[in-house]
């Protein structure tokens, strides 16, 4: 029997770190769905057609630090507004979610569009200023010279684009558990998420 955990939220809220930790804790498979769009975005930056790139996406395309740059992130946000790109990637995500043994998927429309029937839905968020500072520190560690102000502007622009797109906008599912990590440690956020999932499992077992 499959057990799906859908974790949505904006960039740099901590959902990826939480998702990985939760997957390890429960022995679930994990998919960072944002990497799918980053991989397509990277291919578009290299001159590929967005829809063709999405249809031809290979798991090997999801590896590498090159997908973590600010430029690729912006390209990913742009291609994610294309309904044809989203359609091409939906089947991949739903197939992953249905695998036996359990799966954790993190993204922006998992609980609302990809897996509306997920047994657990969470929406991980944080203030734009907090998320920008986290992303800025990551970029600094990679040798980037971007200013905090520029990163904050990028975060705010991406938030507006993700929340405002006509197809699958960023939004919390009506039945999602909200976790605000602005003033929460990763350890506390992971513990809170584990508790929510464990409670859902116990409820299903009757």
Rosetta blueprint (number, residue, H / E / L):
1 X L
2 X L
3 X L
4 X E
5 X E
6 X E
7 X E
8 X E
9 X L
10 X L
11 X L
12 X L
13 X L
14 X L
15 X H
16 X H
17 X H
18 X H
19 X H
20 X H
21 X H
22 X H
23 X H
24 X H
25 X H
26 X H
27 X L
28 X L
29 X E
30 X E
31 X E
32 X E
33 X L
34 X H
35 X H
36 X H
37 X H
38 X H
39 X H
40 X H
41 X H
42 X H
43 X H
44 X H
45 X H
46 X L
47 X L
48 X L
49 X L
50 X H
51 X H
52 X H
53 X H
54 X H
55 X H
56 X L
57 X L
58 X L
59 X H
60 X H
61 X H
62 X H
63 X L
64 X L
65 X H
66 X H
67 X H
68 X H
69 X L
70 X H
71 X H
72 X H
73 X H
74 X H
75 X H
76 X H
77 X H
78 X H
79 X H
80 X L
81 X L
82 X L
83 X H
84 X H
85 X H
86 X H
87 X H
88 X H
89 X H
90 X H
91 X H
92 X H
93 X H
94 X H
95 X H
96 X H
97 X H
98 X L
99 X L
100 X L
101 X L
102 X L
103 X E
104 X E
105 X E
106 X E
107 X E
108 X L
109 X L
110 X H
111 X H
112 X H
113 X H
114 X H
115 X L
116 X L
117 X L
118 X L
119 X L
120 X E
121 X E
122 X E
123 X E
124 X E
125 X E
126 X L
127 X L
128 X H
129 X H
130 X H
131 X H
132 X H
133 X H
134 X H
135 X H
136 X H
137 X H
138 X H
139 X H
140 X H
141 X H
142 X L
143 X L
144 X L
145 X L
146 X L
147 X L
148 X H
149 X H
150 X H
151 X H
152 X H
153 X H
154 X H
155 X H
156 X H
157 X H
158 X H
159 X H
160 X H
161 X H
162 X H
163 X H
164 X H
165 X L
166 X L
167 X L
168 X L
169 X L
170 X L
171 X L
172 X L
173 X L
174 X L
175 X L
176 X L
177 X E
178 X E
179 X E
180 X E
181 X L
182 X L
183 X L
184 X L
185 X L
186 X H
187 X H
188 X H
189 X H
190 X H
191 X H
192 X H
193 X H
194 X H
195 X H
196 X H
197 X H
198 X H
199 X H
200 X H
201 X H
202 X H
203 X H
204 X H
205 X L
206 X L
